[in-house]
Amino acid sequence: MENRIDIQKLEPTAYKQMFALENYLQNAQLSATHYELIKIRASQMNGCAFCINMHTTDALKQGETAQRIFLLNAWKETELFTEEEKVILAITEEITLIHKNGLSDKTYQQAEKHFDKNYIAQIIMAVVVINAWNRIAISTNKTVK
């Protein structure tokens, strides 16, 4: 598969704004573990090999276990994830699959039990941002080298 256009070179202002959102989230209240789980799970769902490779590597460097990464796509069937992480993964899946009714009231209410409104906002923004990055990488045929 051959790379297509390089948006970063062609539209640097747009890329700069994407990185501004990324930098905001990296410096927000959202924990690094939560952010990496969001990025990996959304990338798995979207089939973005480039992002899966990048974010699993980052998660391992940050201390995430290989076992949890291997089982991330089956998070509902394992006890390896905390209740908070399960809510975050549910939010990630529902927003990523927005065409299937989006974020449900049930999941949102579960989130309110675990997180304050700012943290929920950061979770939602994190899901939105990784979905945007996935779409950029897939649309431009960004490959793992």
Backbone hydrogen bonds, N-H to C=O, Kabsch-Sander energy under -0.5 kcal/mol:
donor,donor_aa,acceptor,acceptor_aa,energy
4,R,140,T,-2.6
7,I,5,I,-0.8
9,K,6,D,-0.7
10,L,6,D,-2.5
11,E,7,I,-3.3
15,Y,11,E,-2.0
16,K,12,P,-2.5
17,Q,13,T,-1.8
18,M,14,A,-1.9
19,F,15,Y,-2.6
20,A,16,K,-1.7
21,L,17,Q,-1.8
22,E,18,M,-2.2
23,N,19,F,-3.1
24,Y,20,A,-2.3
25,L,21,L,-2.4
26,Q,22,E,-2.2
27,N,23,N,-1.2
27,N,24,Y,-0.7
28,A,25,L,-0.9
35,Y,31,S,-2.6
36,E,32,A,-2.5
37,L,33,T,-2.3
38,I,34,H,-2.2
39,K,35,Y,-2.4
40,I,36,E,-2.8
41,R,37,L,-2.6
42,A,38,I,-2.4
43,S,39,K,-1.7
44,Q,40,I,-2.5
45,M,41,R,-2.3
46,N,42,A,-2.2
47,G,43,S,-0.8
47,G,44,Q,-0.7
48,C,43,S,-2.3
49,A,47,G,-1.1
52,I,48,C,-2.7
53,N,49,A,-2.6
54,M,50,F,-2.2
55,H,51,C,-2.9
56,T,52,I,-2.3
57,T,53,N,-1.8
58,D,54,M,-2.3
59,A,55,H,-2.3
60,L,56,T,-2.3
61,K,57,T,-2.1
62,Q,58,D,-1.6
63,G,60,L,-1.4
64,E,59,A,-2.8
69,I,65,T,-1.7
70,F,66,A,-3.1
71,L,67,Q,-1.8
72,L,69,I,-1.1
74,A,71,L,-1.7
75,W,72,L,-1.4
77,E,74,A,-1.8
78,T,75,W,-1.0
86,K,82,T,-2.4
87,V,83,E,-2.0
88,I,84,E,-2.2
89,L,85,E,-2.6
90,A,86,K,-2.2
91,I,87,V,-2.6
92,T,88,I,-2.5
93,E,89,L,-2.5
94,E,90,A,-2.7
95,I,91,I,-2.5
96,T,92,T,-2.4
97,L,93,E,-2.2
98,I,95,I,-1.3
100,K,97,L,-2.8
101,N,98,I,-0.9
102,G,97,L,-0.7
108,Y,104,S,-2.4
109,Q,105,D,-2.8
110,Q,106,K,-1.9
111,A,107,T,-2.3
112,E,108,Y,-2.0
113,K,109,Q,-0.9
113,K,110,Q,-0.6
114,H,110,Q,-0.7
114,H,111,A,-1.1
115,F,111,A,-2.7
120,I,116,D,-2.2
121,A,117,K,-2.4
122,Q,118,N,-2.2
123,I,119,Y,-2.4
124,I,120,I,-2.6
125,M,121,A,-2.5
126,A,122,Q,-2.4
127,V,123,I,-2.2
128,V,124,I,-2.4
129,V,125,M,-2.8
130,I,126,A,-2.3
131,N,127,V,-2.1
132,A,128,V,-2.0
133,W,129,V,-2.6
134,N,130,I,-2.8
135,R,131,N,-2.0
136,I,132,A,-2.1
137,A,133,W,-2.8
138,I,134,N,-2.8
139,S,135,R,-2.1
140,T,136,I,-1.6
141,N,138,I,-1.2
142,K,137,A,-2.8
